[in-house]
Amino acid sequence: MSELRLTAGRSCRTPVLIALAAASVVAACRSAPAPAAAPKPVSADTWAVVDGRAITREDVDKAFRRSHDTAQTLSDEETMTQKLSLLNELIVQDLLLAKANALKLEIPAADLDAAYQNARQNIPDDVFQQELTKRSVTPAEMREGLRRELLAQKVVEQELGPKISVTEQEISDYFNANRAQFNLAEESYHIAQIIVTPVRDAQITNGTGDDAATPEAAAAKIQMLMERLKAGASFRDLAIGYSEDPESAPRGGDLGLVPLSRLKQAPPALRDAVLKKAPGTVNVVNLGGGYTMVLIVAHEQAGQRDLSTPIVRDRITETLRSRREQLFRAAYLTAVRSDAQVVNYLARQVLESKSSAPSLQPAAPGTK
């Protein structure tokens, strides 16, 4: 069992594989029903048109190469499903970039340089170049992907920032309505986890689609994650991007407060990875060839806590901000897309195809 101490307040850095994906602006958006007779694309390689701007097959293929684990074999149907998802992300990103242009927003060169260096996370040059080569991505393409990602985020932050503030009255009201939540019947540990299994999983819901399929791949993956943590990456971001647990990964691996009585019933290795460990500690446990990375977020004693306890106030504030941010973000992205003219030719092609998936081969030069 290996151990790592995380320093509170350290800034989050984007893992290189997430940066390579360069499509972090993801939203469940729906277009208005399209007319029965949509105009045909000017080219077979035009997969969507957004307010007159084309998104091409190559745009989607580049995003796919950046985000897809080359060690993972996908069927044609699985490949097309991922590409449809990426195309939707690119549509939303295109709309946000157009909004950024209207708002005259830009990413300063210094900020882009910092994001590029953070994405590398002190990875040796040869290893970094190998990763780029494996995914057919040039440094310039990675920088451009980061620029687009940062610009899309900046639009959302500027448009929604004033709407997601939390007042003292709201914090107080939440505490009074949920006072029982802050009365611990017994000593508890607030923990988070990242799961890596040595077999292919039926369902992967992490942000990168990364899934270790062999014991060797699992060991390499857990080592990579530990290195990312040592370099300053956020445990939450890594859990969202790489954890193979479908339930906790979307929550950043957060398991909440776990009572001492439950921890004592856990397998000894997992129990020892938590008990008497200081907040900020990360331990790796190997069970049956699979790995669990356990982060100790906090150690809480039994008893009633109130708003004078910093962790209570911080947790309430984060909960209220997160709820409000998710609501306004979903509404904003839905409104932006509903106000646009979007034609998704790839989706139409899939629906009209007689086979289970249309051809994935590029069109011949000159084909229209």
Order of alpha helices (4+ residues) and beta strands (2+ residues): beta-alpha-beta-beta-alpha-alpha-alpha-alpha-alpha-alpha-beta-beta-alpha-alpha-beta-alpha-alpha-beta-beta-beta-alpha-beta-alpha
